[in-house]
Amino acid sequence: MLVLTRKTNQSIMIGDDIEVSILSVAGEKVRIGIDAPRDIAVFRKEVYLAIDEGGAGPGDRPSARSSAHVAGSETDSEAGKTP
């Protein structure tokens, strides 16, 4: 496992197409942003494991962009928070 230290407004690149940015740090909560091509599925680990336990094959998994609503999470704007 590669371990990196980043500050707010810094990012890392995974390959040529995926950028992970640190948006904010407040106590133990870190907000990250992930910019990835639409064909790359991005899930929180607990959502990924729940989908995997459900026996869904790769073609049966929901798209990464719709997973937030499927999983019951919300974006900051939906939660009434501002960046």
N, C-alpha and C positions, 0 to 999 in steps of 0.2 A: 504494500500500500504506500503510495506517495502521499506525504503529509506536507502541506504548504501553509504558510502564514500570509494572509491578505488583510488589508484594511478596507474600510468602507470606500466604495467607488473604485475598487480595484477588481481585476478579473483574471481568470485563467482560460486558456484555450485547450480544448480537447480535439485533436486533429485540426483540420482546416475549417470545420463548419460549426463547431459547438463552443459557445462562450458562456462561462459561468461567472456571474458578477455578484459581488457582495453589495447589497443595497443598503443594509443597515444592521447595526448590532445594538441590542438593548438588553443588558443583563445576560441571561442565558439564551435569548432568542436571537437567531441570525436570519435575516431575510435575504434570500438569494434570488437572482433572476437567471433563467436559462434560455439562451437564444440558440435554437437548434432547427435544422430543416424539418419541415412538416412530416416527412416520412420516418423520422426518428421518434420512437415512443419514449415519453418522459413521464414517469410515475413516482410518487412518493413510495418508499419501500413497502410500507404496510398495505398500500393499495395494490402494488405489484404482487405481493405475496397472497393477498386475498383473491386476486384474479387467478393466480397460478393454482391455488388450492381448489378453486372452483372447476378445475379441469379444462379451462378454456385453452384451445390451441392458439398458436400465434395469429392465425387468420381470424379467430373469434374474439380477440381482444379489442376493447374499445379504442378509438384513436386517442393519442396523447392529448390532443387539444380538447376533447370532450370529457376526459377523465375526472376533472375537478367536479363537474356536476354529477357524474356517475358515483363518485366517491363521497359526495356530500360535503366537500370542502368548499370554501368560497374565496374569492380574490379579495384583496384589501378594499377595492372599490365596492364590491358587493356587501362587505361587512361594515360599510360606512366609514372606513378609515381613509386617511389621506396619506400619500407617500411622504 
